[in-house]
Amino acid sequence: MIVKNAISSFIGVWFLLTPWMFGLTASGLETYLCFILGGIQCLFSLLAISFPGGKSWLNGLPLFIGIWFIIFPNAFNLPLLQIVVLEVLGLATILINYALLFPESQ
């Protein structure tokens, strides 16, 4: 549980830093969305570590953020490399947080 939440938190940090790594415009909506949603994912994943026993409701929001990061690159018409990176990390976020919410499904 701790390792999965830490990985989800690191993916949130990646999403948080994505605008600067990919050179997105500083005033664009995609920059603000990456910053806000990446920060929320990082925060909620770190907070979920403090709740013992798993099945924390704090893993639900990062799961939906992962869904958003699969839709996000297509909505803003980003280059192919950025689409692949964001969609793969979005899918990883979904799978990690789904496994945390429903450990019996593993």
C-alpha positions as CSV (number, residue, x, y, z in Angstrom):
1,M,0.0,0.0,0.0
2,I,2.7,2.4,0.9
3,V,4.8,1.7,-2.2
4,K,1.7,2.0,-4.5
5,N,0.7,5.3,-3.0
6,A,4.3,6.6,-3.2
7,I,4.4,5.7,-6.9
8,S,1.1,7.4,-7.4
9,S,2.5,10.5,-5.6
10,F,5.6,10.5,-7.8
11,I,3.4,10.3,-10.9
12,G,1.5,13.3,-9.5
13,V,4.8,15.2,-9.2
14,W,5.5,14.3,-12.8
15,F,2.2,15.7,-13.9
16,L,2.9,18.8,-11.8
17,L,6.2,19.4,-13.6
18,T,4.9,18.4,-17.1
19,P,4.3,22.0,-18.4
20,W,8.0,22.9,-17.8
21,M,9.4,19.6,-19.1
22,F,7.3,19.7,-22.3
23,G,7.7,23.5,-22.8
24,L,4.0,24.3,-22.7
25,T,2.9,27.9,-22.7
26,A,3.0,29.5,-19.3
27,S,-0.4,31.1,-19.6
28,G,-2.3,28.2,-21.2
29,L,-5.1,26.3,-19.6
30,E,-3.2,23.0,-20.0
31,T,-0.4,24.4,-17.8
32,Y,-2.8,25.3,-15.0
33,L,-4.6,21.9,-15.3
34,C,-1.4,20.0,-15.1
35,F,-0.2,22.0,-12.1
36,I,-3.5,21.7,-10.2
37,L,-4.4,18.1,-10.9
38,G,-0.8,16.9,-10.5
39,G,-0.6,18.6,-7.1
40,I,-4.0,17.2,-6.0
41,Q,-2.9,13.7,-7.1
42,C,0.4,14.0,-5.2
43,L,-1.3,15.4,-2.1
44,F,-4.0,12.8,-1.9
45,S,-1.6,9.9,-2.6
46,L,0.6,11.1,0.2
47,L,-2.4,11.5,2.6
48,A,-3.6,8.0,1.7
49,I,-0.3,6.6,3.1
50,S,-1.4,7.7,6.6
51,F,-4.7,5.8,6.5
52,P,-3.9,2.1,7.4
53,G,-5.8,-0.8,6.0
54,G,-6.3,0.3,2.5
55,K,-9.5,1.1,0.6
56,S,-9.0,4.7,1.4
57,W,-11.4,7.2,-0.2
58,L,-8.3,9.3,-0.9
59,N,-7.4,7.0,-3.7
60,G,-10.6,7.7,-5.6
61,L,-9.7,11.2,-6.7
62,P,-6.3,10.2,-8.1
63,L,-8.1,7.4,-10.1
64,F,-10.3,10.0,-11.7
65,I,-7.3,12.3,-12.3
66,G,-5.7,9.4,-14.2
67,I,-8.8,9.2,-16.4
68,W,-8.5,12.9,-17.0
69,F,-4.9,12.6,-18.0
70,I,-5.9,10.0,-20.7
71,I,-8.4,12.5,-22.1
72,F,-6.3,15.6,-21.5
73,P,-3.7,15.2,-24.3
74,N,-6.4,14.7,-26.9
75,A,-8.5,17.6,-25.8
76,F,-5.5,20.1,-26.2
77,N,-4.0,18.6,-29.3
78,L,-0.5,17.9,-28.0
79,P,2.4,16.4,-29.9
80,L,2.6,12.6,-30.1
81,L,5.3,12.1,-27.6
82,Q,3.5,14.1,-25.0
83,I,0.3,12.2,-25.7
84,V,2.0,8.9,-25.2
85,V,3.7,9.9,-22.0
86,L,0.6,11.4,-20.4
87,E,-1.6,8.6,-21.4
88,V,0.7,5.9,-20.2
89,L,1.2,7.6,-16.9
90,G,-2.6,8.3,-16.7
91,L,-3.2,4.5,-17.2
92,A,-0.6,3.7,-14.6
93,T,-2.4,6.0,-12.2
94,I,-5.7,4.3,-12.9
95,L,-4.3,0.8,-12.4
96,I,-2.4,1.7,-9.2
97,N,-5.3,3.5,-7.5
98,Y,-7.8,0.8,-8.7
99,A,-5.6,-1.8,-7.0
100,L,-5.5,0.3,-3.9
101,L,-9.3,0.7,-3.8
102,F,-10.1,-2.9,-4.7
103,P,-7.3,-5.1,-3.3
104,E,-9.4,-8.3,-3.7
105,S,-9.4,-7.9,-7.5
106,Q,-5.7,-8.5,-7.8
